[in-house]
């Protein structure tokens, strides 16, 4: 399994129109932890990468049914 990079994480958040705070809440971590992952100051743990994969798959299903989220929603 390829490692999730900081740019992958930023891209995922952009696709979902989520803030760092929202992603942190979904993963059960602090906003500053997400910020450190995105800047490369801290590596993304395997469990967080698996949780992100799960979130992405489920959000893709939602997007197919409802269309893309509006920014700021």
C-alpha positions, -999 to +999 in steps of 0.1 A: +000+000+000+014+034-010+018+060+017-006+089+017+012+121+010+005+156+023-007+166-011-030+135-012-046+146+021-050+182+010-066+170-023-090+148-004-101+176+018-106+198-013-127+172-030-149+169+001-150+207+007-140+200+043-119+222+066-090+208+086-113+210+116-140+189+100-116+163+089-100+162+124-135+157+139-142+128+115-109+111+124-110+119+161-078+140+162-070+177+167-070+202+139-033+209+146-026+172+140-042+174+105-022+206+098+010+188+108+001+159+084-005+183+056+027+202+061+047+170+064+058+178+100+043+145+112+037+113+092+002+100+087-003+069+108-015+038+090-048+037+110-055+073+099-048+064+063-072+035+065-099+057+081-093+083+053-097+055+027-130+045+043-142+081+044-133+087+007-151+055-005-182+064+015-181+101+004-177+090-033-210+070-029-227+100-014-215+123-041-228+099-068-262+100-052-264+137-042-239+155-064-209+175-051-212+194-019-213+231-021-183+250-006-188+260+029-215+234+036 
